Amino acid sequence: MSVATLAVINCIGCKKSADSSNSDTSGPTNVDFTLDLSASANSALLTNGGYLISNGVIVARTTTGTYIAVKILYA
């Protein structure tokens, strides 16, 4: 596989603390990009357990070889 298109998984139900006044747990929208797995900058994704950060998204390959992605939310 030379190119992987990754869907971003929204983090639902995440918040800083139980008494946080912000109850918005919706995930990001309109996050869509492609990572070329043949590019050396993305080589970490060729190994189970590897990860990288691209476009404000943490993209990882799990120990079983599944790709996952999570949008970084800045406080």
Secondary structure, DSSP 4 states (H G I P E B T S, - for coil): --EEEEPPBP--S--S-TT-S----PPP-S--EEEETTSGGGGGGGSTT-EEEETTEEEEE-TTS-EEEEE----
